Amino acid sequence: MDRQAELDLLGDWRSALRDRIDELDEALESRDARISMDEIGEVLRVDGGIAEVAGLPGVTSEELVRFPGGRLGMAYDLRPERLGVILLDEMAGLSAGDPVYRTGQVMNAPVGEPLLGRVVDPTGRPLDGKGPLRSRDRWPIERPAAPIMDRSPVTTPLQTGLKVIDALLPIGRGQRQLILGDRQTGKTSIAVDTIINQRDHDVVCVYCAVGVRSSAVAKVVADLRDHGALEYSVVVVATGDDPPGRQYIAPYAATTMAEYFMESGSDVLIVYDDLTRHARAYREISLLLRRPPGREAYPGDIFYVHSRLLERPTNLRDGGSLTALPIVETEAQNISAYIPTNLISITDGQVYLSPRLFQQGVLPAIDIGRSVSRVGGRAQLPAYHAVAGDLRLSYAQFEELERFARYGARLELQRERQLERGRRVREVLKQPLYAPLPVDRQIAVLAAVIGGAFDDVAVVDTSAVAEDVAADLVRRMPDLFERFERGDRLTDDELAAIHTAARQLVADRD
C-alpha cells in the first residue's frame, strides 16, 4: 500500500473515531448520571421465625426486607446495634452471614375487585391454584382508623340469618361483635352462617384464618363455595404451619383488603378466626425478640395490638361500613382470662357459646344470659321489637326456673306453663348448620311461639312444626311480611292476626 492510501485510511479512521466520540459525548450529556447506594445487611442469627440483622441503619419500622431466594421479612424491632426482622416465609436454608436487602416499601397487601372469590395468604400470594392475582394496587397493612368526625352511628342491621342472634343479640353494620367460647362449640359455624346469609344483601365478606388447621380452612372454603358465598368473599389464610410472622400480619392485611371495599362505598363483613391464636403468635414473636413478658407471658402492648386492629371497623358517614366478628377461644369457660377480657372491653358486645348447651344439642349453643349486644338494639329492624321485646327476659326466667325444677320442687300451674313454653321457645331458637333464615320467616316463627301457637305440640316436634307453620304464614300473608325487611313496624293488630293464623295452622295439622 502506497503512502497516500495509508494516509487516506488513517483519515477515515480518525473521522469515524471522532464521530463515535461525539455520539458518546451526546449520550453522556443527555444522561443524568447519579451515584446510588444500596444498604446491604447481614444475618447474625435465625431462630424461630425471627432473624437478627446488622448493617441496615436506614431501615424504617415495618419495612419489607428481602433475603436470598426471594424470602421476605418485616423490620420490627429497631435497635442501634441490631435489627429484629419478623420472617414472613420459611427460614429453611437461611443462615448467619446471608445478605439482607432493603426494599424501601412498608408491609403491604393487594386490594381491589380481583380479590373476590380468591384464597390468598397475607402477602397476596394465591393459594387456590387459580393463577396469579391481577391486582395492581397495594395498600399498607397498618392504616390509621377513620377519624371520629368521619364516622356515623350504627343504625342499619346486619342480618345473620340466625334467629337467636337477630332477635336477641342483633348486630349492626359497623359494629364489632365478639364470638367466644371453648373449642368445638360452633364459633366458626356462626361466622360462616353469617357470611352465607349475605348472599342477597350486597355485603362483601372477608374471612381471615389465623393459626387454623389447613383441613379446617379447606372445609370453610368448600362450604362457602357450595353455598355460593365464595364469589363475594375473600379468604385470607395463615395456617398453624405458617411462620408466626405471617400469622401476626394476617388480620391487618385482611382488614386492609376489607377497607378498600368499605372506602369504595360497600358494606363489608370481616371475620377474624381467631384472635387467641393471633395473640399467641405475637407472644412467640415478642419472646424471641427478648421483650419483657407480662401477664401470662404476653407482652405489655398486646392490648394495643388488638385495639388498633379492632378500631378500624366502623360505619362511615359518606357511605360504606366494616362490621367485625372477631372470634376468641376460651379455656374451661373462663371468659375472665387475659385475652378474652381485653377483647370484651374493646368490642361492642359478645356472643358466648356454652359447652353445656352444645352437649345438650342446643345449636347454636348461645348462652343468652352471658351474651350481650351493646349497639344492635338501635340497629334492629322495628318488627323484631314486637316479637322479641320481652323474649330475652322471659327466656332468662325460664332458664332459672328450669334449674330450680331440677331439684324436684313442686311448681305452681302458672310456673309449669311458663316452663313448658320456655322449652318450646328453646326448640324454636335451634337452627341447623348453614341454614340461615330470611327476616320474614324469623318474624313469623317468633310471633307464633310467643303467641302460644305451639303450646300443645310435643317438645320434640316443635322445631319441625314451627318451620312448616312459618313457611305457611309467609305464603298466606306475603304483603304483611314483605314490609318488615323494609323497616315497617309490626302493630298489635297485625301481631294478633299472626297469632290467630298460627294457632289455626297448628290445629289444622292435628
Secondary structure, 3 states (H helix, E strand, C coil): CCHHHHHHHHHHHHHHHHHHHHHHHHHHHHCCCCCCCCCEEEEEEEECCEEEEECCCCCCCCEEEECHHHCEEEEEEECCCCEEEEECCCCCCCCCCCEEEEEEEECEEEECHHHCCCEECCCCCECCCCCCCCCCEEEECCCCCCCHHHECCCCCECCCCCHHHHHHCCCECCCECEEEECCCCCHHHHHHHHHHHHHHCCEEEEEEEECCCHHHHHHHHHHHHHCCCHHHEEEEEECCCCCHHHHHHHHHHHHHHHHHHHHCCCEEEEEEECHHHHHHHHHHHHHHCCCCECHHHCECCHHHHHHHHHCCCCEECCCCEEEEEEEEECCCCCCCCHHHHHHHHHCCEEEEECHHHHHCCCCCCECHHHCEECCHHHHCCHHHHHHHCCHHHHHHHHHHHHHHHCCCCCCCHHHHHHHHHHHHHHHHHCCCCCCCCCHHHHHHHHHHHHCCCCCCCCHHHHHHHHHHHHHHHHHHCHHHHHCCCCCCCCCHHHHHHHHHHHHHHHHHHC
